[in-house]
Amino acid sequence: MIIQILSLFPEMFYGPFQNSILKRAQELKLVEFRLINFRDFTLDKHRMVDDIPYGGGSGMVLKPEPIYRGLQFAKETKPEAKVVLLTPQGQTFKQQTAEQLAAAEHIILICGHYEGFDERIRSWADLELSIGDYVLTGGELAAMAISDAVVRLIPGVLGSDESAQKDSFAGNLLDYPQYTRPAEFEGLCVPEVLLSGHHARIEAWRREQAILRTALRRPDLLAGAALTEREKQFLRQELDLKI
Ligand SMILES: C[S@@+](CC[C@H](N)C(=O)[O-])C[C@H]1O[C@@H](n2cnc3c(N)ncnc32)[C@H](O)[C@@H]1O
């Protein structure tokens, strides 16, 4: 997969992209990041990427021309690349969006800054994504979050493919509670079943805990989870007890 990122601050990406899973994914040649500074596509001597808003108001607005030319350059190799505009006004980025993007061969992320984009830039995007209901200074942190969530889903990137399948949100459930050694610490004990060595019982317990945890913390997700009748009954019993 090729991820091209149009940004005024490409150096912001160097730390996050040169560590951990993203570093390994590049070493394995499963992903290639290309950082493009759209200031390089200005034609005036001051290299201006922004200007005052028509109609007045505070702040500066990103001009269309440098981003347009930067986008044309990014699309040269693959004109059908998926173009994603990062904006707090976009649809909220979720695990399902990450799964869809992970199947693409080539995506282009456009990071805004200042007061935002000239509205015409929106017409060149296939998708507008927000990473949550808050306003960041620029799209760079959003591009990093999205790149990380997408790349770890590319087959072969994680040590074991299973670990992505069992993460929170896969199958619309949160992850089950995890424990490691010691079995007791400061009076807090690991549940007996996890020490039993009984694989089937452990799997059943984990599934129940994932369902219960989702019901208590993120009931909005449960409607999309495929629960058996027995699991629904378990949940009804547990919730009765807990309320
Ligand atoms: C200061 S923000 C501009 C916000 C704009 N005035 C608005 O209210 O929609 C500058 C840039 O940061 C990025 N950004 C800010 N918050 C974001 C979010 N929640 N998700 C994705 N990108 C975001 C966008 O690229 C945006 O153009």
The ligand as a MOL file (V3000), in Angstrom:
LIG
                    3D

  0  0  0     0  0            999 V3000
M  V30 BEGIN CTAB
M  V30 COUNTS 27 29 0 0 0
M  V30 BEGIN ATOM
M  V30 1 C -7.9350 24.5110 13.1570 0
M  V30 2 S -8.5680 23.2920 12.1200 0 CHG=1
M  V30 3 C -9.8100 24.1660 11.2120 0
M  V30 4 C -11.1730 23.9210 11.7070 0
M  V30 5 C -12.2530 24.6160 10.8850 0
M  V30 6 N -12.2500 26.0280 11.1190 0
M  V30 7 C -13.5870 24.0420 11.2830 0
M  V30 8 O -14.1520 24.4750 12.2700 0
M  V30 9 O -14.0400 23.0930 10.6160 0 CHG=-1
M  V30 10 C -7.2810 23.0850 10.9540 0
M  V30 11 C -7.2130 21.7200 10.2740 0
M  V30 12 O -6.9560 20.7240 11.2320 0
M  V30 13 C -7.5070 19.4850 10.7980 0
M  V30 14 N -8.4040 18.9870 11.8650 0
M  V30 15 C -8.7910 19.6490 12.9600 0
M  V30 16 N -9.5740 18.9050 13.7270 0
M  V30 17 C -9.6890 17.7110 13.1210 0
M  V30 18 C -10.3780 16.5100 13.4280 0
M  V30 19 N -11.1170 16.3860 14.5130 0
M  V30 20 N -10.2670 15.4640 12.5650 0
M  V30 21 C -9.5190 15.5690 11.4470 0
M  V30 22 N -8.8500 16.6960 11.0910 0
M  V30 23 C -8.9260 17.7500 11.9230 0
M  V30 24 C -8.2390 19.7620 9.4900 0
M  V30 25 O -7.4210 19.3720 8.4210 0
M  V30 26 C -8.4450 21.2580 9.5420 0
M  V30 27 O -8.5490 21.8310 8.2470 0
M  V30 END ATOM
M  V30 BEGIN BOND
M  V30 1 1 1 2
M  V30 2 1 2 3
M  V30 3 1 2 10
M  V30 4 1 3 4
M  V30 5 1 4 5
M  V30 6 1 5 6
M  V30 7 1 5 7
M  V30 8 2 7 8
M  V30 9 1 7 9
M  V30 10 1 10 11
M  V30 11 1 11 12
M  V30 12 1 11 26
M  V30 13 1 12 13
M  V30 14 1 13 14
M  V30 15 1 13 24
M  V30 16 1 14 15
M  V30 17 1 14 23
M  V30 18 2 15 16
M  V30 19 1 16 17
M  V30 20 1 17 18
M  V30 21 2 17 23
M  V30 22 1 18 19
M  V30 23 2 18 20
M  V30 24 1 20 21
M  V30 25 2 21 22
M  V30 26 1 22 23
M  V30 27 1 24 25
M  V30 28 1 24 26
M  V30 29 1 26 27
M  V30 END BOND
M  V30 END CTAB
M  END
